[in-house]
Amino acid sequence: MPEEKSQYEKILKRQARRLANFTECKLNQAQRTIAIDFYGYKSLKDLKLSLENGAAQRDTINLLEFSSSPECLISLQRNWEKINDALDKVEYLESFDRTEVIACILNMPKNEFESAINQN
């Protein structure tokens, strides 16, 4: 489990760096956005504890390990509305295309991401 925890923390850090670089927000702001608005946790600490304790939901793990696999796409589909609603309320993201922001967080080129979500 410690290896998985470390792997997931690295993924979270990379997701936050990509979002910060894409939007030019501060890194801690991007970390909060990802933990609270994208994954639906109360804080980054809660998300990390959940991963550390093995208590994270399967959808959270699928989004952390995102690929075009049917399982990951189903997890995204199940959470799509909740993620979009939450990201709509994030002021610094208002001027960015929502699909592009989500693709950025999940580390997929926008066109590849759109193709993956449209095939479902």
Backbone as a ProteinNet text record, in pm:
[ID]
protein_1_A
[PRIMARY]
MPEEKSQYEKILKRQARRLANFTECKLNQAQRTIAIDFYGYKSLKDLKLSLENGAAQRDTINLLEFSSSPECLISLQRNWEKINDALDKVEYLESFDRTEVIACILNMPKNEFESAINQN
[TERTIARY]
80	0	84.4	197.1	277.9	320.7	348.5	387.2	270.9	150.4	31.4	7.4	18	-2.5	92.8	218.8	320.5	288	245.3	209.6	93.3	-10.3	-126.1	-91.6	-7.8	34.1	111.9	194.8	269.6	173.5	71.6	-27.5	-100.4	-142.1	-210.1	-122.7	5.7	98	111.2	121.8	133.4	5.4	-110.5	-237	-244	-203.7	-206.7	-109	10.1	108.1	55.9	-4.5	-59	-168.6	-259.3	-367.6	-312.7	-215.7	-155	-86.3	-14.3	52.6	-48.4	-152.8	-254.1	-331.3	-368.2	-452.8	-374.9	-247.5	-159.7	-208.5	-272.4	-310.6	-196.5	-210.6	-109.2	-124	-14.1	-14.2	-109.6	-108.6	-197.6	-344.5	-372.1	-508	-550.5	-459.2	-486.3	-505.5	-425.6	-439	-576.3	-620.9	-753.2	-863.7	-850.2	-950.4	-961.6	-849.6	-851	-911.7	-868.4	-918.7	-1066.8	-1105.2	-1240.8	-1339.2	-1306.7	-1401.2	-1398.5	-1280.6	-1271.7	-1304	-1239.9	-1261.1	-1370.5	-1415.9	-1527.9	-1496.2	-1370.9	-1333.6	-1342.3	-1342.9	-1351.7	-1222	-1110.5	-979.7	-879.3	-763.4	-654.1	-610.2	-609.1	-570.5	-665.1	-795.6	-893.4	-873.2	-844.5	-819.6	-696.4	-589.2	-465.7	-486.3	-558.6	-586.5	-669.4	-765.5	-849.8	-766	-674.5	-586	-491.8	-438.4	-344.7	-409.9	-535.8	-606.7	-674.5	-663.3	-729	-880.3	-926.3	-1070.2	-1125.7	-1041.3	-1086.9	-1183.3	-1284.4	-1380.8	-1313.6	-1368	-1313.6	-1311.6	-1414.6	-1417.6	-1299.7	-1264.6	-1150	-1022.9	-1004.4	-885.4	-884.9	-999.9	-1007.4	-972.9	-1014	-981.9	-834.8	-777.5	-634.2	-551.6	-597.1	-525.1	-588.1	-642.5	-728.1	-663.7	-743.8	-708.6	-839.7	-831.9	-953.3	-1024.3	-989.5	-1052.9	-1199.9	-1282.7	-1425.5	-1450.7	-1378.3	-1397	-1371	-1262.8	-1230.8	-1334.4	-1377.9	-1477.3	-1611.8	-1647.3	-1771.3	-1760.5	-1644	-1623.4	-1636.4	-1578.3	-1588.2	-1733.5	-1802	-1941.1	-2027.8	-2004.6	-2081.9	-2060.2	-1940.2	-1904.5	-1907.1	-1936	-1926.5	-2006.9	-2133.4	-2219.6	-2170.4	-2134.1	-2086.2	-1956.4	-1865.7	-1738.2	-1764.9	-1847.9	-1877.9	-1946.2	-2042.6	-2110.9	-2011.3	-1921.9	-1823.4	-1725.3	-1676.5	-1579.3	-1643	-1774.1	-1845	-1836.3	-1821	-1818.3	-1677.3	-1576.8	-1438.9	-1410.4	-1397.8	-1387.7	-1272.9	-1154.5	-1040.3	-1050.1	-1147.5	-1164.8	-1270.8	-1336.1	-1446.6	-1411.4	-1291	-1254.7	-1194.9	-1195.9	-1137.9	-1246.4	-1221.8	-1311.2	-1310.8	-1428.2	-1439.2	-1379.3	-1407	-1353.9	-1202	-1147.4	-1002.4	-941	-1008.6	-960.8	-959.1	-1068.1	-1075.9	-972.6	-956.9	-855.3	-716.3	-690.9	-562.8	-538.2	-637.6	-622.8	-595.3	-664.5	-651	-533.6	-460.8	-340.5	-367.8	-466.8	-496.9	-507.1	-458.5	-480.7	-631.9	-675.5	-818.9	-889.6	-830.3	-896.9	-908.6	-806.6	-810.2	-914.7	-919	-1015.9	-1157.8	-1183.2	-1316.5	-1357.6	-1263.8	-1290.8	-1328.1	-1256.1	-1282	-1419	-1453.4	-1582.8	-1700.1	-1675	-1783.5	-1813.8	-1720.3	-1744.5	-1837.8	-1856.2	-1945.3	-2087.6
-120.9	0	127.6	132.3	255.7	294.2	193.4	225	288.8	231.9	289	431	452.6	585.1	684.5	644.8	730.8	758.4	655.8	670.3	767.6	754.5	841.6	984.9	1001.7	1137.5	1203.5	1125.4	1179.5	1220.6	1138.5	1171.4	1300.4	1311.4	1433.7	1556.9	1544.4	1657.5	1694.9	1594.3	1622.6	1686.9	1637.3	1696.8	1843.7	1871.6	2010.2	2097.8	2046.1	2125.1	2155.9	2054.3	2077	2182.6	2173	2271.1	2410.1	2419.7	2549.2	2608.5	2526.8	2576.2	2617.8	2540.3	2567.7	2696	2714.5	2828.4	2946.6	2924.2	3023.6	3061.2	2965.7	2988.7	2939.9	2961.5	2915	2764.3	2697.8	2552.9	2507.7	2577.9	2535.2	2554.1	2652.3	2674.9	2558.7	2516.3	2403.1	2274.6	2255.1	2136	2131.7	2245.7	2251.8	2225.7	2284.1	2263.3	2115.6	2050.1	1908.8	1824.6	1846.6	1765.6	1791	1917.7	1953.9	1949	2015.3	2029.8	1912.5	1858.1	1749.6	1614.7	1585.9	1456.5	1458.8	1576.7	1586.4	1563.2	1581.2	1566.5	1701.6	1701.2	1826.3	1904.5	1832.9	1898	1805	1859.3	1778.8	1675.9	1716.2	1625.1	1504.8	1529.6	1420.4	1325.4	1380.3	1297.1	1210.3	1272.1	1196.2	1088.3	1121.1	1021.5	905.6	937	834.7	740.4	796.5	714.9	631.6	694.3	628.5	509.7	528.1	424.2	321.4	340.4	248.4	265.9	382.7	407.2	487	518.9	597.6	514.5	579.6	511.6	466.4	361.8	306.5	414.8	499.7	606.3	702.1	731.9	820.2	757.3	629.8	558.4	556.3	529.4	526.3	661.8	769.6	902.6	936.2	887.7	908.4	833.2	713.7	627.8	639.1	752.9	767.2	720.4	647.3	604.9	597.1	552	540.4	407.8	337.5	208.8	229.4	130.4	143.2	172.3	108.5	129.2	275.3	334.8	474.4	569.1	539.1	624.5	619.1	503	490.9	572.7	567.3	647.8	795.8	838.7	979.1	1015	927.2	951.9	965.1	877.8	881.9	1013	1070.2	1190.9	1318.5	1307.6	1419.9	1541.5	1519.8	1631.9	1696.3	1614.5	1665.3	1744.9	1693.4	1762.3	1896.1	1894.5	2017.9	2121.5	2077	2170.1	2234	2152.7	2204.9	2299.6	2261	2345.3	2475.9	2474.6	2597.7	2704.3	2661.7	2755	2804.2	2754.9	2795.6	2919	3031.5	3160.7	3167.7	3119.2	3134.1	3045.1	2954.4	2867.6	2919.3	3030	3081.4	3106.1	3149.5	3184.1	3066.3	2947.8	2830.8	2733.5	2666.9	2563.8	2447	2408.4	2304.5	2170.8	2131.4	2004.7	2008.5	2123.2	2138.1	2130.6	2187.3	2182.7	2037.7	1964.7	1825.1	1740.1	1761.8	1688.5	1717.2	1841.6	1881.7	1806.2	1804	1735.7	1586.9	1527.6	1384.2	1351.4	1452.3	1436.9	1373.3	1427	1381.4	1503.4	1492.7	1601.6	1619	1742.6	1772.8	1690.7	1680.6	1608	1458	1401.4	1259.6	1237.9	1331.7	1324.2	1333	1428.9	1444.8	1320.3	1263.8	1141.6	1027.9	1016.2	909.9	927.2	1050.6	1069.9	1066.6	1096.7	1094.5	955	861.6	726.1	649.9	702.2	634.8	676.9
0	0	0	70.6	67.3	-74.6	-159.7	-297.7	-372.9	-353.4	-417.9	-369.4	-238	-179.5	-243.5	-250.6	-310	-456.5	-527.4	-668.1	-683.4	-600.5	-610.4	-571.3	-471.2	-433.1	-545.7	-614	-728.9	-839.8	-863.9	-966.9	-929.1	-802.3	-755.8	-775.8	-742.5	-759.7	-906.7	-993.1	-1137	-1189.7	-1143	-1185.8	-1144.3	-1022.1	-971.8	-1049.6	-1077.7	-1155.3	-1294.1	-1358.9	-1493.3	-1489.4	-1391.1	-1381.1	-1351.7	-1263.1	-1230	-1352.9	-1427.5	-1548	-1654.3	-1669.4	-1771	-1740.6	-1615.1	-1577.6	-1519.7	-1490.9	-1427.8	-1287.8	-1220.1	-1081	-991.2	-862.1	-768.4	-749.2	-719.7	-704.5	-593.7	-479.6	-370.6	-408.5	-491.4	-539.8	-630.6	-716.8	-806	-725.4	-621.8	-537.3	-470.5	-419.7	-356.3	-458.1	-575.8	-681.1	-715.4	-729.6	-766.1	-654	-531.1	-419.4	-392.4	-386.3	-345.5	-462.3	-570.9	-680.9	-778.4	-805	-902.7	-837.4	-724.1	-658.6	-552.5	-511.5	-419.8	-272.5	-234.4	-93.1	-24.2	108.5	184.7	180.7	160.9	156.9	90.4	57.7	3.6	106.7	232.4	340.6	346.3	336.1	337.7	220.6	103.8	-13.6	7.9	56.4	80.8	185.8	293.7	398.3	343.5	261.6	201	114.1	37.4	-46	40	143.1	233.1	305.9	346.4	421.4	331.9	201.2	109.3	107.6	151.6	161.7	42.8	-52.5	-167.7	-252.4	-305.5	-391.3	-520	-579.5	-704.9	-813.4	-818.3	-919.1	-901.3	-777.5	-751.1	-805.2	-777.6	-825.7	-978.8	-1039.8	-1186.3	-1246.7	-1181.9	-1234.4	-1212	-1102.8	-1080	-1184.5	-1217.3	-1313	-1451.3	-1485.2	-1602.9	-1732.9	-1809	-1944.3	-2022.4	-2144.5	-2226.4	-2202.9	-2097.2	-2069	-2035.7	-2066.3	-2035.4	-1886.9	-1797.7	-1654.4	-1615.3	-1667.9	-1636.7	-1697.5	-1818.5	-1884.4	-1811.9	-1759.4	-1682.4	-1554	-1488.4	-1367.5	-1398.9	-1509.2	-1549	-1579.8	-1650.5	-1685.7	-1560	-1462.2	-1336.7	-1262.2	-1274.5	-1198.7	-1281.9	-1410.3	-1503.8	-1457.1	-1424.5	-1385.7	-1256.1	-1159.3	-1029.8	-1048.4	-1129.7	-1155.7	-1224.2	-1327.7	-1401.4	-1313.8	-1232.8	-1142.2	-1045.8	-991	-895.5	-963.8	-1081.3	-1152.5	-1199.8	-1225.4	-1264.1	-1155.5	-1032.7	-919.1	-886.4	-959.5	-934.1	-1019.7	-951.9	-1019.5	-1121.7	-1083.3	-1175.4	-1299.1	-1302.4	-1419.8	-1516.8	-1482.1	-1562.8	-1708.3	-1735.4	-1873.3	-1951.2	-1891.9	-1958.5	-2001.4	-2113.6	-2163.1	-2064.6	-2016.9	-1913.2	-1958.5	-2081.3	-2132.4	-2134.9	-2172.9	-2177.2	-2037.3	-1937.7	-1799.5	-1749.7	-1775.1	-1730.2	-1802.9	-1932	-2008.5	-1952.8	-1917.5	-1859.4	-1728.7	-1640.7	-1512.9	-1535.1	-1631.4	-1657.2	-1749.9	-1791.4	-1873.5	-2010	-2077.3	-2212.8	-2303.3	-2425.9	-2521.4	-2539.6	-2555.8	-2562.3	-2669.3	-2788.3	-2897.6	-2866.4	-2805.5	-2766.7	-2656.1	-2561.8	-2453.3	-2507.8	-2595.7	-2653.6	-2731.2	-2804.8	-2878.8	-2783.7	-2674.2	-2575.8	-2510.9	-2473.6	-2404.9	-2502.1	-2628.5	-2726.9	-2779.6	-2763.1	-2810.3	-2718.2	-2597.2	-2501.5	-2518.9
[MASK]
++++++++++++++++++++++++++++++++++++++++++++++++++++++++++++++++++++++++++++++++++++++++++++++++++++++++++++++++++++++++

